[in-house]
Amino acid sequence: MLHLVPKYIKDGRQYMRVWPMEKQLYGLFPECRIISATKFGTQVMPPMAIMTVALQLHYLGMEFLPQALTIGIFFFSLPLQGLFWLGNRSNQALPPAMLAWYRDIYQKMQQQGCALESLPNKPTFMSLARLLRTAFRELDRAFTKNLF
């Protein structure tokens, strides 16, 4: 399992770039919230980790180095946990109810003349992200409003 961690983090970064951050999706999928939190954490947590370690060592002394480092590592790992979750999610197969919805959107987009990849046998959440991104980019707002 440990050898999959870098793969999941890489997949999480890719999934974060592909997933459409549209207001219609916020209530349907946790991805939007996780992506927002992960982006925020990527910017804020590394400086926060350094500041936390520095302040604890300054005020409490070197005898608290293990505790300070533990808290710093925890803060530093928070964005990585978000990327890991996203990478794991991107590789999961769609559940049956969502699979039907995926196929429905795929058919409607084909009818509208969108250039799509071939329909995969077992669509994953990454497949859904690509399909939704294409829908929001190529279709007008009136059509996408009916989908959600």
C-alpha positions as CSV (number, residue, x, y, z in Angstrom):
1,M,0.0,0.0,0.0
2,L,2.9,2.4,0.8
3,H,4.2,2.2,-2.8
4,L,0.8,3.6,-4.0
5,V,1.0,6.8,-2.0
6,P,3.1,8.7,-4.6
7,K,0.8,7.4,-7.4
8,Y,-2.3,8.6,-5.5
9,I,-0.8,12.0,-4.8
10,K,0.1,12.4,-8.5
11,D,-3.4,11.2,-9.6
12,G,-4.8,13.6,-7.0
13,R,-3.0,16.6,-8.6
14,Q,-4.2,15.6,-12.0
15,Y,-7.8,15.1,-10.7
16,M,-7.7,18.5,-9.1
17,R,-6.7,20.1,-12.4
18,V,-9.4,18.2,-14.4
19,W,-12.4,18.5,-12.0
20,P,-14.7,21.4,-13.0
21,M,-15.2,23.8,-10.1
22,E,-18.7,24.8,-11.0
23,K,-21.4,26.0,-8.5
24,Q,-23.8,23.3,-9.7
25,L,-21.4,20.6,-8.6
26,Y,-20.8,21.8,-5.0
27,G,-23.9,20.3,-3.6
28,L,-23.6,17.0,-5.5
29,F,-19.9,16.1,-5.0
30,P,-17.4,16.5,-2.1
31,E,-14.6,17.1,-4.7
32,C,-15.3,20.8,-4.9
33,R,-14.9,21.3,-1.2
34,I,-11.9,19.0,-0.9
35,I,-10.1,20.7,-3.9
36,S,-10.7,24.1,-2.4
37,A,-9.4,23.0,1.0
38,T,-6.4,21.3,-0.6
39,K,-5.5,24.4,-2.6
40,F,-5.8,26.6,0.4
41,G,-3.8,24.1,2.5
42,T,-1.1,23.9,-0.1
43,Q,-0.5,27.7,0.2
44,V,-1.1,28.1,4.0
45,M,0.1,24.9,5.7
46,P,3.8,24.8,4.9
47,P,4.5,28.3,6.3
48,M,2.2,27.5,9.2
49,A,4.2,24.4,10.0
50,I,7.5,26.3,10.0
51,M,6.0,29.1,12.1
52,T,4.5,26.6,14.6
53,V,7.8,24.8,15.0
54,A,9.8,28.0,15.3
55,L,7.5,29.5,17.9
56,Q,7.4,26.4,20.0
57,L,11.1,26.1,20.0
58,H,11.5,29.8,20.8
59,Y,9.1,29.8,23.7
60,L,9.5,26.3,25.1
61,G,13.1,25.5,24.2
62,M,14.9,22.6,22.5
63,E,13.5,20.0,25.0
64,F,10.2,20.3,23.1
65,L,11.8,19.6,19.7
66,P,10.0,16.2,19.2
67,Q,6.6,17.7,20.0
68,A,7.2,20.7,17.8
69,L,8.3,18.6,14.9
70,T,5.3,16.3,15.3
71,I,2.9,19.3,15.1
72,G,4.9,20.8,12.1
73,I,4.7,17.5,10.2
74,F,1.0,17.2,10.9
75,F,0.4,20.7,9.5
76,F,2.6,20.0,6.5
77,S,0.8,16.7,5.8
78,L,-2.7,18.1,5.6
79,P,-2.6,19.1,1.9
80,L,-1.0,15.7,1.1
81,Q,-4.0,14.0,2.8
82,G,-6.3,16.0,0.5
83,L,-4.3,15.0,-2.6
84,F,-4.2,11.4,-1.4
85,W,-8.0,11.4,-1.0
86,L,-8.5,12.9,-4.5
87,G,-6.1,10.4,-6.1
88,N,-7.9,7.5,-4.4
89,R,-11.3,8.9,-5.5
90,S,-10.2,9.5,-9.1
91,N,-9.4,5.8,-9.5
92,Q,-12.6,4.5,-8.0
93,A,-15.3,3.1,-10.3
94,L,-18.6,5.0,-10.4
95,P,-21.4,3.5,-8.3
96,P,-24.4,2.1,-10.2
97,A,-26.7,5.1,-9.7
98,M,-23.9,7.5,-10.8
99,L,-23.0,5.2,-13.7
100,A,-26.5,5.6,-15.2
101,W,-26.2,9.4,-14.8
102,Y,-22.8,9.3,-16.5
103,R,-24.2,7.4,-19.5
104,D,-27.2,9.8,-19.7
105,I,-24.9,12.8,-19.8
106,Y,-22.6,11.0,-22.3
107,Q,-25.6,10.3,-24.7
108,K,-26.9,13.9,-24.4
109,M,-23.5,15.3,-25.2
110,Q,-23.1,13.0,-28.2
111,Q,-26.5,14.2,-29.5
112,Q,-25.3,17.8,-29.2
113,G,-22.3,16.9,-31.3
114,C,-19.5,17.0,-28.7
115,A,-16.3,15.2,-29.5
116,L,-15.9,12.7,-26.7
117,E,-13.6,9.8,-25.8
118,S,-15.1,6.4,-26.3
119,L,-17.4,5.3,-23.5
120,P,-15.2,3.3,-21.0
121,N,-16.4,-0.1,-19.8
122,K,-15.9,0.8,-16.2
123,P,-16.0,4.6,-15.9
124,T,-14.1,6.1,-12.9
125,F,-14.5,9.4,-11.2
126,M,-11.7,10.7,-13.4
127,S,-13.8,9.8,-16.4
128,L,-16.7,11.6,-14.9
129,A,-14.5,14.7,-14.2
130,R,-13.3,14.7,-17.9
131,L,-16.9,14.4,-19.1
132,L,-18.2,17.2,-16.8
133,R,-15.3,19.5,-17.8
134,T,-16.1,18.9,-21.5
135,A,-19.8,19.6,-20.8
136,F,-19.2,22.9,-19.0
137,R,-16.7,24.0,-21.6
138,E,-18.5,23.1,-24.8
139,L,-22.2,23.3,-24.0
140,D,-24.2,26.4,-23.3
141,R,-25.4,27.2,-19.8
142,A,-29.1,26.4,-20.6
143,F,-28.2,22.8,-21.5
144,T,-25.9,22.2,-18.5
145,K,-28.5,23.7,-16.2
146,N,-30.9,20.9,-17.3
147,L,-28.2,18.3,-16.5
148,F,-28.0,19.3,-12.9
